[in-house]
Amino acid sequence: MIKHLALPLLALLAVSAAPAAPPAPHMAIADIDQLPQPLPYPYDEQADAKAVVAKARAQAKREHKRLLIDLGGNWCGDCRVLASIMALPELKPFLDQHFVVAKVDIGRYDKNGDIAAHYGVTGRLDGVPAILIVDPAHDKLVNGGRLFALTDARHMTPQGLADWLAQWA
């Protein structure tokens, strides 16, 4: 009887021993209407996206952080809101501690699709910003199925966005 209880108990201990994601910092502003204006244009439209991602992945691997690939366009209001929230003094240090961020311009869905395809995202993106959270040691996507959660960023609270990002740290 004791042998039969030992395996489930060991499994339970292994699950409870897994490190929990750190909590998101408390955001001082409650609404996106309070964001500094004008909102930034976060994507370098002339950048070599493959080089940007490769450099960020190498840094993330070296620093034992996650790679956060932000796919979007400067024309996208939700992308600009997300970039503004990520730059807030409450959130930026948290992101810098847990992630290396690579911003990739997707044009009008006609550029750099190969970046998403590398991580198994086939076809046209369902919206932007599309956020890929990558384990750089294995070059594997860890948030599959949740890439488009922030495509409505302008209707989310800064705290909601921070909480979503923190779950992947």
N, C-alpha and C positions, 0 to 999 in steps of 0.2 A: 504494500500500500504506500509506503513512504517513497519508494522508487517512482511510483506513478505521479506523486505530487512534486517531486524534485524538478522534473522538466518544465512544467508550467511555471513554477516559481522562478527558475532560472531565466526563462523567457521574459517574465514580468520584470525581473531585476535588470535585464539587458535593456529593455525598453525604457524603464525609468532612469537608467544611467545615461541615456543619450542626452547630450547637451541641448538645452532649450534655446531657442532663438532669443537674443537679448531684446528687451523691450525698447520700443521706439522712444526717442526723447519727447518730452512734452512740448508741443508747438504753442508758441505765444500768441499766434494769430488764429482765430477761429474760422475765418472765412477768406476765400480767395480774393474778395474785393479789397482786402487789406494788404495784398501783395504790393511790393514796390513796383512802380510804373516807370517807364514802359517795360513790358515783359521782354525777356531776352530772346535773341535769335540764337538758339543753342547749337545749331549744326553748321559745321564748316562744309559748305557745298563744293569746295574744291579739293577737299582732303582725299587721300588714298585710303579708302575705308578698310581694305585688307591690311594695310600697314598699321593703321590705327588700332584695329582689333588685335593684331598679332603682338604689337608692343604692349597693349594693355593686358593681354593674356599672360605674356611673359612676366610682367610686373606682378600680376595677381598671384601667379604660381610661386614666384620668388618670395612674396610677402605673405603667403598662406591666407589669401583673401579670395572672395568670390569675384567673378567678373560680371559686371552688369553692362549689357549692351543695350543702349537706348536707340531704337530705330524710329526715326521720325523725320519731319520736315519743318522748316521755318514758317511755312504757310499755315501750319496746324496750331490752332489755339490751345488745344489740350496739351500738345508737346511743349508749348511755351509756358503754360501754367506749371506743368510738371518740373521743367527746368528751373523755374523761379522758386518753387518750393524746395527742390533739392539744394538750392544755393542759400537757403535761409540759415542764419547762424546757429539755430538749434539743431538742424538736421545735417548740415554739411560735415561737421566733424564726425558724426556717427557714421555717415556714408563712407568717409575717408578711412575710418577705422576698420570697416568690414568689407568694403568693395573697392575695386578699381573700375572706374566708369569709362566706357567708350561710347561716344555719341556718333551715330552713323546717319548721314543724310540719305533718305530713300527717294529724293526727288518727288515726283508725282507718281510714286509707286513704279518708277521706271529705272531706278538705280539701286545698285548694291543688294539686289535680291539674293545674290549668292551667299551673302553673310548669313541670312536666315536659313537658307537651304542647307548650309553646312551643318546646322543644328537640327535638321529634320523638318523644318517648316517649308512645306511645298506649296506651290501656287502663289497667288497674290496674297499679301498680308490682309487680314480682316479689319485692319484699322491701325491707327497710330495715336499715341506712342505704343509701340510694341516693345516690351521689355523682356530680354533674354537674360536669365540668371544662369551662369555657367560655372561648373566646377572646373577650374583651369588645370588641375592636375591630370584629369582624365578627358578634358575637352568635351564634357557632356552637359547638356541642358538639364537643369534641375527643376525648372518651373514649367515643364511641358503641360499644355492644356490651360495655362494661366497667363499666356503671353499678352493678352489683350485686355486685361483687367483694368488698365488705366486709360483706355481710349476715351473715357468720359471724365477725364481728370478735372475739367472745369466745373463739374457738378459734384465733386467730392470735397470734403474738408481737408485742410492741410494735415490734420491729425490722422485722418483716414488714409491719406497717401503715405504718410510716414509709417503708419502701422503696417500697411501692405508691404512696403519696402523692407521693414525690419524683420518680417517673418522669414526672409530669405538669407538673413545675415548668418 
